[in-house]
């Protein structure tokens, strides 16, 4: 079972700092801290100025977490902007990219926008209708009975005379219809001659 990711505590960051000061490998530090070695590696890479400082790293992590929370926080103003740009044929990815360029404080991922759209759809909203057709979540409607191509007083092909099945005589015809946007087409084929 996959372990759930947890943020490092200040105590764990102090352990990373002490392990680095002593010269332990990242694997050894990870074993002492109780996390994966990739977590230690990422933590040390964030320290761009030489020695790792646990307190600075912890304050930076808290700041980044708060910014991330603000970035995805739903507001009526943000949702109004999203629905407005969706109605102008913008994709959620394009909206997220534009927000990133224009508003450094207000960042949001396209995945979050999709989640908001589908939440709105569940509440009866219409914002999903502006998405490309592939993402609207349409499903083919189920019919209890498909009535296409049914004729009145039709006879099943299973009841066709044996003579017609054997193709011994001319004059036994098979017919079919094709309906399209430009019109309809009827095809008739003699079973013996295939004409």
LUMBAGU-929557 format. One record per residue (C-alpha): residue number from 1; x, y, z. Coordinates in steps of 0.1 Angstrom, whole numbers, plus 5000, padded with zeros to 4 digits. Layout:
<recs>
<rec i="NUM" u="X" v="Y" w="Z"/>
...
</recs>
This chain:
<recs>
<rec i="1" u="5000" v="5000" w="5000"/>
<rec i="2" u="5013" v="5035" w="4991"/>
<rec i="3" u="5024" v="5056" w="5020"/>
<rec i="4" u="5007" v="5089" w="5025"/>
<rec i="5" u="5030" v="5119" w="5020"/>
<rec i="6" u="5035" v="5140" w="5051"/>
<rec i="7" u="5052" v="5174" w="5054"/>
<rec i="8" u="5085" v="5174" w="5074"/>
<rec i="9" u="5084" v="5188" w="5109"/>
<rec i="10" u="5109" v="5213" w="5123"/>
<rec i="11" u="5124" v="5185" w="5144"/>
<rec i="12" u="5129" v="5164" w="5113"/>
<rec i="13" u="5146" v="5193" w="5096"/>
<rec i="14" u="5169" v="5197" w="5125"/>
<rec i="15" u="5178" v="5160" w="5121"/>
<rec i="16" u="5186" v="5166" w="5084"/>
<rec i="17" u="5208" v="5196" w="5093"/>
<rec i="18" u="5227" v="5176" w="5119"/>
<rec i="19" u="5231" v="5147" w="5096"/>
<rec i="20" u="5245" v="5169" w="5068"/>
<rec i="21" u="5269" v="5187" w="5093"/>
<rec i="22" u="5283" v="5153" w="5103"/>
<rec i="23" u="5286" v="5142" w="5067"/>
<rec i="24" u="5261" v="5113" w="5067"/>
<rec i="25" u="5247" v="5101" w="5033"/>
<rec i="26" u="5212" v="5111" w="5023"/>
<rec i="27" u="5201" v="5074" w="5028"/>
<rec i="28" u="5214" v="5074" w="5063"/>
<rec i="29" u="5198" v="5107" w="5071"/>
<rec i="30" u="5165" v="5095" w="5057"/>
<rec i="31" u="5167" v="5064" w="5079"/>
<rec i="32" u="5172" v="5085" w="5110"/>
<rec i="33" u="5145" v="5110" w="5101"/>
<rec i="34" u="5120" v="5083" w="5091"/>
<rec i="35" u="5113" v="5094" w="5055"/>
<rec i="36" u="5123" v="5084" w="5020"/>
<rec i="37" u="5158" v="5095" w="5008"/>
<rec i="38" u="5142" v="5114" w="4979"/>
<rec i="39" u="5125" v="5136" w="5005"/>
<rec i="40" u="5159" v="5144" w="5020"/>
<rec i="41" u="5173" v="5150" w="4985"/>
<rec i="42" u="5145" v="5175" w="4976"/>
<rec i="43" u="5149" v="5192" w="5010"/>
<rec i="44" u="5186" v="5197" w="5006"/>
<rec i="45" u="5182" v="5209" w="4969"/>
<rec i="46" u="5160" v="5237" w="4981"/>
<rec i="47" u="5189" v="5251" w="5001"/>
<rec i="48" u="5207" v="5271" w="4975"/>
<rec i="49" u="5233" v="5289" w="4997"/>
<rec i="50" u="5256" v="5262" w="5010"/>
<rec i="51" u="5248" v="5249" w="5044"/>
<rec i="52" u="5213" v="5237" w="5051"/>
<rec i="53" u="5194" v="5258" w="5077"/>
<rec i="54" u="5165" v="5239" w="5093"/>
<rec i="55" u="5147" v="5270" w="5106"/>
<rec i="56" u="5149" v="5289" w="5074"/>
<rec i="57" u="5138" v="5258" w="5054"/>
<rec i="58" u="5109" v="5253" w="5078"/>
<rec i="59" u="5097" v="5289" w="5076"/>
<rec i="60" u="5100" v="5288" w="5038"/>
<rec i="61" u="5080" v="5256" w="5037"/>
<rec i="62" u="5052" v="5271" w="5058"/>
<rec i="63" u="5051" v="5302" w="5036"/>
<rec i="64" u="5049" v="5281" w="5004"/>
<rec i="65" u="5021" v="5260" w="5019"/>
<rec i="66" u="5001" v="5292" w="5028"/>
<rec i="67" u="5006" v="5305" w="4992"/>
<rec i="68" u="4994" v="5272" w="4978"/>
<rec i="69" u="4963" v="5273" w="5000"/>
<rec i="70" u="4955" v="5309" w="4988"/>
<rec i="71" u="4962" v="5299" w="4952"/>
<rec i="72" u="4934" v="5273" w="4950"/>
<rec i="73" u="4909" v="5290" w="4973"/>
<rec i="74" u="4876" v="5294" w="4956"/>
<rec i="75" u="4862" v="5329" w="4954"/>
<rec i="76" u="4831" v="5342" w="4935"/>
<rec i="77" u="4853" v="5367" w="4917"/>
<rec i="78" u="4877" v="5341" w="4905"/>
<rec i="79" u="4849" v="5317" w="4894"/>
<rec i="80" u="4832" v="5346" w="4875"/>
<rec i="81" u="4865" v="5352" w="4857"/>
<rec i="82" u="4869" v="5315" w="4849"/>
<rec i="83" u="4833" v="5312" w="4835"/>
<rec i="84" u="4837" v="5343" w="4815"/>
<rec i="85" u="4869" v="5331" w="4798"/>
<rec i="86" u="4854" v="5296" w="4793"/>
<rec i="87" u="4825" v="5312" w="4774"/>
<rec i="88" u="4851" v="5327" w="4751"/>
<rec i="89" u="4863" v="5292" w="4741"/>
<rec i="90" u="4893" v="5292" w="4765"/>
<rec i="91" u="4905" v="5259" w="4778"/>
<rec i="92" u="4912" v="5254" w="4816"/>
<rec i="93" u="4949" v="5250" w="4808"/>
<rec i="94" u="4949" v="5283" w="4789"/>
<rec i="95" u="4931" v="5300" w="4818"/>
<rec i="96" u="4956" v="5286" w="4844"/>
<rec i="97" u="4985" v="5298" w="4822"/>
<rec i="98" u="4971" v="5333" w="4818"/>
<rec i="99" u="4964" v="5336" w="4855"/>
<rec i="100" u="5000" v="5326" w="4862"/>
<rec i="101" u="5013" v="5353" w="4839"/>
<rec i="102" u="4990" v="5381" w="4849"/>
<rec i="103" u="4985" v="5376" w="4886"/>
<rec i="104" u="5014" v="5363" w="4907"/>
<rec i="105" u="4993" v="5362" w="4938"/>
<rec i="106" u="4964" v="5342" w="4922"/>
<rec i="107" u="4976" v="5309" w="4909"/>
<rec i="108" u="4955" v="5279" w="4900"/>
<rec i="109" u="4961" v="5247" w="4882"/>
<rec i="110" u="4940" v="5235" w="4853"/>
<rec i="111" u="4931" v="5204" w="4873"/>
<rec i="112" u="4915" v="5226" w="4900"/>
<rec i="113" u="4895" v="5244" w="4873"/>
<rec i="114" u="4882" v="5211" w="4860"/>
<rec i="115" u="4872" v="5200" w="4895"/>
<rec i="116" u="4853" v="5233" w="4900"/>
<rec i="117" u="4836" v="5229" w="4866"/>
<rec i="118" u="4824" v="5193" w="4874"/>
<rec i="119" u="4813" v="5204" w="4909"/>
<rec i="120" u="4793" v="5232" w="4893"/>
<rec i="121" u="4778" v="5206" w="4868"/>
<rec i="122" u="4767" v="5184" w="4897"/>
<rec i="123" u="4749" v="5214" w="4912"/>
<rec i="124" u="4731" v="5220" w="4879"/>
<rec i="125" u="4754" v="5247" w="4865"/>
<rec i="126" u="4762" v="5250" w="4828"/>
<rec i="127" u="4799" v="5259" w="4828"/>
<rec i="128" u="4808" v="5225" w="4815"/>
<rec i="129" u="4790" v="5232" w="4782"/>
<rec i="130" u="4818" v="5256" w="4772"/>
<rec i="131" u="4844" v="5228" w="4774"/>
<rec i="132" u="4855" v="5210" w="4743"/>
<rec i="133" u="4830" v="5182" w="4736"/>
<rec i="134" u="4855" v="5155" w="4746"/>
<rec i="135" u="4856" v="5169" w="4782"/>
<rec i="136" u="4819" v="5175" w="4787"/>
<rec i="137" u="4813" v="5141" w="4801"/>
<rec i="138" u="4785" v="5132" w="4777"/>
<rec i="139" u="4774" v="5096" w="4776"/>
<rec i="140" u="4752" v="5080" w="4750"/>
<rec i="141" u="4716" v="5079" w="4762"/>
<rec i="142" u="4703" v="5044" w="4767"/>
<rec i="143" u="4671" v="5036" w="4750"/>
<rec i="144" u="4648" v="5009" w="4762"/>
<rec i="145" u="4639" v="5001" w="4726"/>
<rec i="146" u="4657" v="5012" w="4694"/>
<rec i="147" u="4631" v="5019" w="4668"/>
<rec i="148" u="4654" v="5027" w="4639"/>
<rec i="149" u="4647" v="5009" w="4606"/>
<rec i="150" u="4616" v="4991" w="4618"/>
<rec i="151" u="4588" v="4986" w="4592"/>
<rec i="152" u="4552" v="4979" w="4599"/>
<rec i="153" u="4541" v="4943" w="4592"/>
<rec i="154" u="4577" v="4933" w="4587"/>
<rec i="155" u="4587" v="4896" w="4583"/>
<rec i="156" u="4618" v="4883" w="4600"/>
<rec i="157" u="4646" v="4871" w="4578"/>
<rec i="158" u="4643" v="4837" w="4596"/>
<rec i="159" u="4609" v="4832" w="4579"/>
<rec i="160" u="4623" v="4837" w="4544"/>
<rec i="161" u="4614" v="4808" w="4521"/>
<rec i="162" u="4641" v="4780" w="4517"/>
<rec i="163" u="4641" v="4786" w="4480"/>
<rec i="164" u="4653" v="4822" w="4485"/>
<rec i="165" u="4680" v="4810" w="4509"/>
<rec i="166" u="4694" v="4785" w="4483"/>
<rec i="167" u="4696" v="4811" w="4455"/>
<rec i="168" u="4681" v="4788" w="4429"/>
<rec i="169" u="4657" v="4813" w="4413"/>
<rec i="170" u="4658" v="4848" w="4401"/>
<rec i="171" u="4634" v="4873" w="4416"/>
<rec i="172" u="4642" v="4870" w="4453"/>
<rec i="173" u="4653" v="4905" w="4464"/>
<rec i="174" u="4670" v="4919" w="4495"/>
<rec i="175" u="4666" v="4956" w="4503"/>
<rec i="176" u="4682" v="4980" w="4526"/>
<rec i="177" u="4680" v="5017" w="4533"/>
<rec i="178" u="4707" v="5042" w="4542"/>
<rec i="179" u="4698" v="5076" w="4557"/>
<rec i="180" u="4722" v="5106" w="4557"/>
<rec i="181" u="4722" v="5143" w="4560"/>
<rec i="182" u="4721" v="5149" w="4523"/>
<rec i="183" u="4692" v="5123" w="4517"/>
<rec i="184" u="4684" v="5086" w="4517"/>
<rec i="185" u="4694" v="5057" w="4496"/>
<rec i="186" u="4676" v="5024" w="4489"/>
<rec i="187" u="4696" v="4994" w="4478"/>
<rec i="188" u="4679" v="4963" w="4461"/>
<rec i="189" u="4699" v="4931" w="4453"/>
<rec i="190" u="4687" v="4900" w="4435"/>
<rec i="191" u="4699" v="4870" w="4456"/>
<rec i="192" u="4707" v="4848" w="4426"/>
<rec i="193" u="4723" v="4872" w="4402"/>
<rec i="194" u="4737" v="4895" w="4428"/>
<rec i="195" u="4725" v="4923" w="4405"/>
</recs>
